[in-house]
Amino acid sequence: MDFGLFILSFACFVLLACLTPFAIISVFRIRAVWAKIILASYAVAWAGSLVVWTWTRQVHFLNEPLWEAARAGNINEARRLLKEGADPNDSFESTTALEEAEARKDKEMIELLKRAGARW
């Protein structure tokens, strides 16, 4: 899944880089069919980039730090990340935040993650 999203992100970036000059020119010649096609492609590329950015934010700024907080036993950071929307079932380095808390025998963290929807 990570590789597929990387390819999508790269394709959207290339498409945006190639279409930007055409989109700017198209604003002045909107009656042409090719201009409408380019603008539509441009919109699709931006939408794809937004999807990839949202996924990247979720993984790198919420889910991975949640795993690290569980591993370190930082209950306050875990609470904050869960409130912001971190996925307690996402895995990092082949384990989930719940598995890290179980390995540490951190009952408070385990309870917090289970209340947030973590499952085996």
C-alpha positions as CSV (number, residue, x, y, z in Angstrom):
1,M,0.0,0.0,0.0
2,D,2.8,2.4,0.8
3,F,4.5,1.9,-2.5
4,G,1.2,2.3,-4.4
5,L,0.6,5.6,-2.7
6,F,4.1,6.7,-3.4
7,I,3.6,6.0,-7.1
8,L,0.3,7.9,-7.0
9,S,2.0,10.8,-5.3
10,F,4.8,10.9,-7.8
11,A,2.4,10.6,-10.8
12,C,0.3,13.5,-9.4
13,F,3.4,15.6,-8.9
14,V,4.7,14.9,-12.5
15,L,1.2,15.7,-13.9
16,L,1.0,18.9,-11.9
17,A,4.5,20.0,-13.0
18,C,3.7,19.3,-16.7
19,L,0.2,20.8,-16.7
20,T,0.8,24.0,-14.8
21,P,1.9,26.1,-17.8
22,F,-0.9,24.7,-19.9
23,A,-3.5,25.4,-17.2
24,I,-2.3,29.0,-16.9
25,I,-2.5,29.5,-20.7
26,S,-5.9,27.7,-20.7
27,V,-7.5,30.4,-18.5
28,F,-7.2,32.8,-21.5
29,R,-8.5,30.3,-24.0
30,I,-11.2,28.4,-22.1
31,R,-13.3,27.8,-25.3
32,A,-10.9,25.3,-26.7
33,V,-11.7,21.6,-26.0
34,W,-8.1,20.8,-25.2
35,A,-8.0,23.6,-22.5
36,K,-11.0,22.0,-20.8
37,I,-9.3,18.6,-20.8
38,I,-6.1,20.1,-19.4
39,L,-8.0,22.0,-16.6
40,A,-9.9,18.8,-15.7
41,S,-6.7,16.9,-15.6
42,Y,-5.2,19.6,-13.5
43,A,-8.1,19.4,-11.0
44,V,-7.7,15.6,-10.8
45,A,-4.0,15.9,-10.2
46,W,-4.6,18.3,-7.3
47,A,-7.2,16.1,-5.9
48,G,-4.8,13.1,-6.0
49,S,-2.1,15.2,-4.3
50,L,-4.6,16.1,-1.6
51,V,-5.4,12.5,-0.9
52,V,-1.8,11.6,-0.7
53,W,-1.0,14.5,1.6
54,T,-3.9,13.6,3.9
55,W,-2.6,10.0,4.1
56,T,1.0,11.1,4.7
57,R,-0.2,13.4,7.5
58,Q,-2.1,10.6,9.1
59,V,0.8,8.1,9.0
60,H,3.8,10.4,9.7
61,F,2.3,12.9,12.1
62,L,-0.2,10.9,14.0
63,N,0.1,7.1,13.7
64,E,3.8,6.7,13.9
65,P,4.1,9.1,16.9
66,L,1.3,7.1,18.6
67,W,3.3,4.0,18.3
68,E,6.3,5.8,19.7
69,A,4.3,7.2,22.6
70,A,3.0,3.7,23.4
71,R,6.5,2.3,23.2
72,A,7.8,5.0,25.6
73,G,4.8,4.9,27.9
74,N,3.9,8.5,27.3
75,I,0.2,8.4,28.1
76,N,-0.4,12.2,27.7
77,E,1.1,12.2,24.2
78,A,-1.0,9.1,23.3
79,R,-4.2,10.8,24.5
80,R,-3.4,13.9,22.4
81,L,-2.6,11.9,19.3
82,L,-5.8,9.9,19.6
83,K,-7.9,13.1,20.0
84,E,-6.3,14.4,16.8
85,G,-7.3,11.2,14.9
86,A,-4.5,8.8,15.1
87,D,-5.4,5.2,14.2
88,P,-4.7,2.9,17.1
89,N,-4.7,-0.2,14.8
90,D,-2.0,1.1,12.4
91,S,1.3,-0.8,12.6
92,F,4.8,0.5,12.6
93,E,7.8,-1.8,12.4
94,S,5.4,-4.8,12.3
95,T,3.7,-4.0,15.6
96,T,0.8,-1.9,16.7
97,A,0.7,0.6,19.5
98,L,-1.3,-1.9,21.6
99,E,1.3,-4.6,21.1
100,E,4.0,-2.2,22.3
101,A,1.9,-1.3,25.4
102,E,1.4,-5.0,26.0
103,A,5.1,-5.7,25.8
104,R,5.7,-3.0,28.4
105,K,2.8,-4.3,30.5
106,D,1.5,-0.7,30.6
107,K,-2.1,-1.2,31.8
108,E,-3.1,2.5,31.5
109,M,-1.9,2.7,27.9
110,I,-3.5,-0.6,27.0
111,E,-6.9,0.6,28.4
112,L,-6.5,3.9,26.6
113,L,-5.8,2.2,23.3
114,K,-8.6,-0.3,23.7
115,R,-11.1,2.5,24.4
116,A,-9.9,4.2,21.2
117,G,-10.8,1.1,19.3
118,A,-7.5,-0.8,19.2
119,R,-7.9,-4.5,18.6
120,W,-5.6,-7.5,18.1
